[in-house]
Amino acid sequence: MHKPLLVPEFLDRARTHYGDDEAVVATTGERFTYDELGERADRFAAALQDRGIEKGDRVAVLDPNTHYHLEAAYGIMQTGAIHTPLNYRLTPDDFEYILSDAGVDAIYADYDFAEKIEEIRDEVPTETFVTNDADAVEGGEAGEAGRSSSDSSDVEWEEFDAVLKEAGTDYHRPEMSEDEIITINYTSGTTGDPKGVCRTHRCETIHAYLLVGHQEITDDDTYLWTLPMFHANGWGHIFAVTGIGAKHVCTRGVDAAEIFEAVRSEDVSYMCGAPTVLNMLVTYYQEHDPETTGERDVRLATAGSAPPEATIRTVEDEFDWYLKHVYGATETGPLITTSDARRHFEDGSDDRFRIKKRQGLAYLGTEIRVVDEDGTDIPRDDETLGEVVVRGNQIMEKYWEKPDATEAAFNDRVEGYYHTGDLATIDDNGMIAIQDRKKDIIISGGENISSIELEDTLFDHDAVADVAVIPAPSDEWGETPKAYVVPASGDPDDPGVTESDLEAFTRETLAGYKTVRRIEFVEELPTTATGKVQKYELRQEEWADEERMVGQG
């Protein structure tokens, strides 16, 4: 039997079996059952269709981890439109590019971030603008759901709750195919503009199934949203947690005190967090000694950089939480490996750190290979270095309207595998450990930063003659951008500009998390005979005292 795999069915299942059970603890203090969450999603679906949104149209969501994000996402997908979540840390220029590139027809934006959209409304194709607090947004009129002319500058911001009230619950759910695109998640490219990662109903659904199994998600779990929902659909948890009938506890950001309080008061059993979040929690714990659990055990999934052993030890031995180290990329679902291989270590033994610091072994139905330049599998000696390539049902379909980039991503060294750009060793159990990156990218606090983008920005400063940006190790962020700058003056001792000047210059045009943090003025950059900058030499020097040439959180 073949039954199509469609993402609206995750909420359908929760409504059928858990309609009267609590689904969402909102940041506003409200609590919603699955029936109530479903009704609000239905109303948003109806409102979108009233405004001309059809199957295949793109609808953006710009929101921290609130109940509005969940309602908007399911409302969008129930119409067959394509859910396009946006990173709220980006700049208005970034949003202008993404909204135009995806041809976004409508957007829901949280009041804290809607001003960034307000700045570029005349430059984008978007015609419908909805927010959760129109009074807080310039040009908005709270309580009104009226629509104006086709000129976006004349269109008022509509109030989300007023829109729902006016819309009613009747909407048309079109026929859908599991091979159709249902989400686009934009990722920072190492070169050029951001790329839209297109994912189908089928790959979102299978990824959610894998999450339920590998992350051991059950219907009595309470999931705390410390991971941004915009990150690859919150690593798929908007689907998995909903479909299994568990409870969402929403947040408006990451605050250590609030996390510990939520864990205790809401009896949280599962959450995710980058190593930077773990570091924040460890620091707060050491200073304030809070209660770390409610009545139930806590599981925590971390990804990005490998957590240091001291962090894992504190989380497991002092917090009494169980840590799972997972790995992937926006293009891969994201999750494709896990260090949670309990036949290879004993709980409580120091040997577990050796395993939990690795990115691990493949998820079910996922084929992980580590290959050399010729596409040949490297030996499983845990010494030889190769690129991680992957094949699985959770991998993206393509990049939005970028066929050349799609072709390269799937066929560089090995045909038909997504090429991660991460360089790893692999042991005799098939567990990988990331050691370096082929891609010119920095992963700082779980966010991707393009070295090329930072270099291009710094090149625009009159005092900069040449520049190379690399990741530098950071105890706080795992990695942080460092720029080697050849000053236009030719004298690194008298560069004619200060480090703080250049940092402020990057902050003017880039999202805050992309700002260069460290600068070293140099007389020249190391180059090949053909004049190509040898960043690898800079990285070797910068990472000489580290185990790997990738950050540990």
N, C-alpha and C positions, 0 to 999 in steps of 0.2 A: 504494500500500500504506500502511496505517496501522498502526504499531506503538506501543503505549502507552509513554510515557516514565515510567519508574519509578526512583526513586533507589537502591533496593537493588542495582540492576544495575551501579552504579559499582564496588562491591566485588566483585560477581560477575565482572565483566570482568577486574579485577586478579588474582583468584584463578585464572581460566582461563589467562591469558597470562603471569602473573608470579608464580605460586604459590611458587616456590623463591627468588625475589628478595627482597632486604631491603625491607621496607615502612616500618618504624618504628624510629627510634632513640629509646628511652625515656629519661625523666629519671632512671630508676633504674639506668641503665647497660645494661639488657636491650636486645636487638635481636630484632625479630620479622619473619618473612617474611610475605608476603601470605596464604599458607596458614595460618600461625599466627594472624595478625590475624583472618582469616575464622573460624577455629575459635572464637576467644574471643568474637567477635560472635555466633556461633551459640549458644554456651553462655549468653550473657547473654539472648538472645532466648528460649531455652528456660526460663531461670530466671524471666523476666518472666511467661511464660505459665503456669508452675507457680504463680505468685502471683496468677493471675486477670486479668492484663493482656490486654486484647483490642484488636482493631483499632479505632482511633479514640480510645482512651484517651490521656490526656496523661501523659508521663513526663519529668520534669525532670532536667537535668544541670547540676551546679554544680561546676566544675572548671577549673583553669588548663589550660595546653596540654599535657596528658599523654596517654599512650597509652590510659588509661582512658576519656578523653572520646571518642576515636575508636571504641573498642570498644562503649561504651554507646550512642553515637549510632546506629551501624549495627545493633546488637542491637535497639534500639527500633524503628527503621524497618523492619527485616525482619519484625516482627510486625504491621506496619500501624499501630502506635501512633504518636503524634505527638511528635516530638522537640522538647522545650521547653528550650533552653539558658538559663541564668541568668547575669547579670552578677555576678561574685563580689565586686564592690566595693560592692554595695548593703547596706542595713541589714536586720536581722531584720524590721522592720515592712514594708519593701519586699517581702521574700520572702513574708510572710504574705499581702499583697495579691495578688501574682502567683499563688502556689500555689492560693489560693482562687478567684481570678478564672478561672483556666484549669481548675479542678477537677482538679488534678494527683493521680494515683492512686499514683505511685511516684516516688522520687527517688534518684539516685546523687549523692553529695556527697563531694568530696575532703576529707580529714581536716582541712585547714587552714581549711575554711569550714563544716564540718558543725555546729559549735557554734552558728552563726547560725540553722540550721534547728532545732537542739535547743531553742532558746529559744521557738520558736513552734509546736512540734509539736501541742500540744493545740488550736490555733486553726485548723488547716488540715485539708482532707479527705484528705491523703496517708496511706496505710497501710503502704507498703513503704519502708524506709529502708536504703540500701546505701552503704557507704563503703570506701575503699581502706586504711584503718587504723582498725579498730574500737577498738583499745586507746587510740588518741589521742582518741577521742570519748567524752564522758561518757555512760555508760549502755550502751556497746558491749561486745560480747564477741568478741574476736578468734577466728577459726577456726570459729565456729559459724554455721550457715546456718539455724538454727531460726527459726520464726515464732511470735508470741505472739497475744494476744487482739486484737479489733478496736479497742480503745482505743489510740490512737497513743502515748499516754504509757507504755504497757506493752510496746510493740514495741521489740525490741532493734535496734540498728544491726548489720546483717549485713556480713560481710567479703567484699569483691568476689571475691577469688580463691577463697575457700571456696565461695561461691555458684556460681561457674563450675564448680568441680570436682564439686560435687554434682549440677549440672543435667544434665550430658551435652550432646550436640550435637543431639539430635532436637528440632525445633520445627516448628510448622505455619506456613508462609508463606501467609497468606490471599490470595484474589484481590484485586487492587488496581486502582484506576482512576487515570489520570494527572490527573484533575480533583479528586481528593480531597486534603484538607489533610494534609501530612506534617511540617511544622515550624511552630512558633509562636515568634517572636522578639519579646520585649517591648522597646518603645522608650519613652523618656521623652517624655511629652506636654508641650506648651507650657502647657496648662491641664488641671486635673483629674488623674485617675489615669493610670498607664502604659497603653499600648494594646498588645494582642497582634497582631502582624503575621502573618497567616495566609498560608502559601505552599504551593502544591500541588506534587505530583511534577513536573508539567509545567514550572512556572516555575523550580523548582530545577534541573531537568535542562537547560533551555535556557540558563539563566544560567551553568551550569558549562561548557556547550559554548562560550559566548561567552568565558569566561575562558581556556579552552584556546587559542582563536584569538588573542585580543587580547593575552594575557599570554605567548603563545608557549611554553606549557607542553608539555614532551615527557617521554617515559618515562625519560630519563636525567637528569632534573632532580632535585636535592636541595633540598627546600623547608624553610626554617627558620621555625618558628612563633614569630615575634615579635608577630604580630597575634593578639588574643584569639580563641579558637575560638567564644566566645559572641557575638561581633559578627557578626550576620547569617550564622551558620554559618561564621565566619572568612572573610567575603566570598565564601563558596561554595567555599573551597579544600578543605574536608573531602570535597567531591564531586569537584572537578576533579583535584586531585593524586592522589587514590585511583584514580579511573577511568582516568586515563592511565597508571597504573602507576609513578609517580614515588615518591620516598622522602620521608617525613615525619621531620623532626628536631624533637623535642618540647622544650619549655622549661617552667619554672615561674615565669616572669616575665621582665622585660626588664632585662638587665644588660649594659652596653656591653662590658666585658672578655670576658664569656662569649659574646656575639654574635660578636665578632671571632675568638675562639678556635674557635667552632663553624664559622664560615665557612672557616677554614683547615683544621681537622682533619677536618671532614666533607665538605670540598670543596663547600660550599653554592653553588648557582647562582641561587637565586631566593628572595626574601622580600618581606614587606610591612612597612610601618611608617608611623605618623603622623609629621608634621613634628617633633613633640616627640622621637620616637625618633631621628630624623635629627640633631637638635640634640645629643642625648646622645652619639651616636656621634662627631659632629664634635668635641665638647669632649674626649672621651676620646682621640681620634686626635691632637689637637693637643698633649695632655699626655704621651701615652705612645708615639706613633708605632708602633702595632702593624702586623703584616702584615694586609692588607685582603682578600686573595683566596687561594684555594687554586690548583688547577690550572686551574679553569674561570672564565670570565667570570661576573660577578654582575649580575643584574637586580633592581631594587627598585621596587616599586609604593608610592606614597604617596597619601594622600587626606586629606580634612578641609580644613584650611587650605592655601592655596597656599604652598609653600616659598619663602623668600626666595632671590633670585638667588645670594647668597653660599653658601647651603647647597647648592643644586644644583651650583654650580661645584666645591665641595669634594668632594661625593659623586662627581661624574663625573670631574673632572680629577685629584684626589688619591687617592681610593679606587679609581678606575678601575672604577666601577660604572655601569650604565646605568639612569637614572631614568625611570620612567613615572608621570605624574600622572593619577590617575583620580578619578572623582566619582560620588556617588550617595547613597542613604539606605537605611535598613533596609527601607523599604516598596518600594524599587525594585530589590531583588535582592541586593546593593545597587548594583552598578556599571552605569552607563549611558553614561558618556563617558570619553574618553581623550585626553591631549595627545600621544600617541605617533603623530604624523602626519609621517612622515619625508620626505614629498615637500614639506613646507612649511618645512623647515630642514635645514641640513647639520650632521652630527655634528662637534663641535669648534668650531663657529662660535658667536659670541656671540648670534647671532640665535635660537639654540635656546632661550635663556632666556625670550624673549618668548612663545614657544609653550608651553614647559613650565610656565610659571606660570599658564596658563589651565586651566580645567576641561576644555576641549577639544571634540571632536566626538563624535557619537553612535556607540555600539556598533552592530554589525551588527543589523539588524532592529529598531532602536530609533528612535523618532521624537521628537526634541527640538524643542520650540518655545519661543520667548520672547514672551510676550503682554502687552498692556496691560490696563487695568482692564476693558475691554469684550471681552476675549478675542481681540483682533485682533493678528496678528503685528507686532511692532515692526520698524522698518527695520534692515537689517544694516549699520549705520554705526558700530558699536562705541562708541556714545555714549548712545543712547537706552536707558533702563532698563525692564525688564519682568520678569514672573515666569516661571521655568522650569517648564514642564509637560511631561510625558513619557508616551508610550504604547509598550508593548513586551511581549513574551511573558514577560519576567522580572519584571514588576511583580506586587506582592502581589495575592491574591484579595480580601481584606477585612481589617478589624479584627475580632478575636475578640469576638463578641456586642456590637458597637457599630455598628449599622446607620446611625445618624445621622452618626457620625464618618466612616464609609466613604463615605456619600453626599456629604458635604462635600468629602472629599479628592479625589474623582474628578469633581466637577461644579461647582466654585466659579466659575472664569472660563470654562472650556471644558468641555463635556460629554465624558466618556469619557477624560479624561487625568488622571493623578495630578499633583496640584499640590504642588510641592516646598516652597513658601514662600521659596525663594531668589530674589533679584533679580539679574539679570545683563544684560550687554550681549552682542551677538552680532556677529561680523565677517562679511566677505563670503564667507568659507569655511565659515560655519556653526559656527564655534568659539565657545563661550560662555566668559564670564569672570564669576564671581560677584563682585558688588560690595556687596551688602547682603542683609538678611534681612527678610522680612515677618513670619515667625514670631517669637514672643517667646522666643527660645532662644539659648543661649550654647554654642559648641562649643570646649571647652577640652581640649587634649591628646587630641583624637579622641572625647571623651565629650560627650554632650548633657546640658546643664543647663538646667532650666526656670527662667526668671526669676521666673515666678509662684510656683513652689514656694518659692524662696528668700524672696520678699517675704512670703508667708504665714507662713513660719517666723519672720522678723524681727518681723512684726506682733504675734506672741505675747509679745514682750518688753515689759515694762511701761515701759521707758524710750523706746520707739519710738512716735511719734505717726503718722508717715507714712513711706513708703519707696518708692523705685523702684530696681530692679536692672537694670543694663545690662551688656553685654560691654565690657571695656576691653582695649586692646591689651597683649599680653605677649610679650616676646622668647622666653620659655621655652615657653609653652603656646599661643601664637597668640592666644588670648583668655582672659580671666579675669573672674570676676564682680566687679562693683563696685556697692556700695550707696550711694545718696544717702539719707541718713537725716535726717528732721525729728525732733528729740528732743522728748519729752513736756515737757521743761523749757521749751521754746520758745527756748532760747539755744544756738546751735551752738558757742559758745565754752565753755559749761558744760553739756554734755549730760547729765550725771549717769550716764554709762556710758562705758567706753572702747572703742576699736576692737577690742582683743583680747578684751574681754568678749563683744562681739557675735559675733566670729568663733568663740569657744568655744561660744556658745549655738547657733549653726547646726551646729556639729560634733556636738553632743549628739544631734541628731535626724536628721541627714542623712548620707548617705554622704560619706566624706572628700573625694572629688573635687568635691562640690557646695558645699563650704564657701565662704562669701564671703571673698575675699582682700583686698579694698580697701574702705574705708569713708570717706565724706566727710559730715560733719555740715553741714546747710544749714538756713537759716531757713524756706524753702518750696520746693516743687517747681513747675516750670513747668506750667501747666494751660491747657486750652482754656476758652472762655467757659462751657462746660457742666460744667467741673470735671474733665475727663479729663486725666490726667497726660500731658504731652508728652515721652515718652521720647526721641523723635527729636531734640529739642533737646539733651538731655543727651549723646546719642550723637555728634551733630555736633561738640559741644565736645570730647568725649573723643577723637575720632578725627581732629581737625583737621589733624594732622601726618602722617596716613597716606594712602596711595594709595587704599585702599578702606575701606569700613566693615565689613570682615570681617577676621579675624585671619590673619596669615601666620606660619607656625610658626617 
